[in-house]
Amino acid sequence: MQARSDSSLFGLIEFWWSVASYLASSAQTGLGLWPVPAKPFLTRAEHERLGGLVTFLEAILRRLLYLEAEDLGALPSRSLNGIVWVPTRPQPHQDAPPGKALGSEPRFRLMESTPRKAANPPPKQFRTGPRIRFLDEPAPVDLRDYPALPTDILPSGILIRRMRAINHALDHPGQYITRMRRLIGAAAPVLHTACPPVFRSRRLKHIQQESARDLHAVAMLAHAPDTS
C-alpha cells in the first residue's frame, strides 16, 4: 500500500493502535477479570457502557488489522482438493500456544457479521376482540410494565467474552494479521463498505468521529480493487 508511506496515514494508524490498546486494557482491568476471567452479570448502566465500547473497538480493530494485512500482502488461502477454504467463524484451536487448553481464550472475529433474517415469517395475530381469561391461571409478567433502571442486573457473559477477544487480538496481532491476509487472498468480504454507525455515536467527540471515519475511508481505499 503506497499510501502507508504518508506520515499522516502512519500517524493515524499508530494513534488508533495506541487508543484501542489503552481502552481495551483499561476496560478489562476495570471489570476485574482476574484471576477468574468471567463476570456473568452487570448493571444496566455498565452493560450499555461496555456494549458501546466493545462495538466501537471491534470496528476499529478490524480496520487496523485489515490495513496491516494489506500492507504485507495477501496470502494464498488454504485449499483442500482444489476447493478454497474460507473461515466464516473464529477457529479457537488455531495458533493456540502449546500446553494451553484449547478454546480457553475467546478469539476475535475478523469478518463483520451481517444481520440475520428470520427464516420463517412471524405467526399471524388475530385481533377479534378481548380473549377469555381464566382466573385460576397465573398471569404472565410483562417486563414492559416496569421501567428500565440503571441498577437492573443484566446477563453479560457474551459481552465479556467479546471484550476478552479484543484483548486477545491486541496481545497477539501477528496471528490475526496472518489470518486476515489469508482472508484477503480468498477474496472474503471482511469489511462492510458503509461506515459503521458507532463512528457517529454522540458518545464520541467530534474530532474522534472524524478520525474514526478517516480510518474507515483509508481501509475502504485499500479494500477497493485497482482498476488502473
C-alpha positions, 0 to 999 in steps of 0.5 A: 500500500503506497499510501502507508508511506504518508506520515499522516496515514502512519500517524493515524494508524499508530494513534488508533493502535495506541487508543484501542490498546489503552481502552481495551486494557483499561476496560478489562482491568476495570471489570476485574477479570482476574484471576477468574476471567468471567463476570456473568452479570452487570448493571444496566448502566455498565452493560450499555457502557461496555456494549458501546465500547466493545462495538466501537473497538471491534470496528476499529480493530478490524480496520487496523488489522485489515490495513496491516494485512494489506500492507504485507500482502495477501496470502494464498488461502488454504485449499483442500482438493482444489476447493478454497477454504474460507473461515466464516467463524473464529477457529479457537484451536488455531495458533493456540500456544502449546500446553494451553487448553484449547478454546480457553481464550475467546478469539476475535472475529475478523469478518463483520457479521451481517444481520440475520433474517428470520427464516420463517415469517412471524405467526399471524395475530388475530385481533377479534376482540378481548380473549377469555381469561381464566382466573385460576391461571397465573398471569404472565409478567410483562417486563414492559410494565416496569421501567428500565433502571440503571441498577437492573442486573443484566446477563453479560457473559457474551459481552465479556467474552467479546471484550476478552477477544479484543484483548486477545487480538491486541496481545497477539496481532501477528496471528490475526494479521496472518489470518486476515491476509489469508482472508484477503487472498480468498477474496472474503468480504471482511469489511462492510463498505458503509461506515459503521454507525458507532463512528457517529455515536454522540458518545464520541467527540467530534474530532474522534468521529472524524478520525474514526471515519478517516480510518474507515475511508483509508481501509475502504481505499485499500479494500477497493480493487485497482482498476488502473 
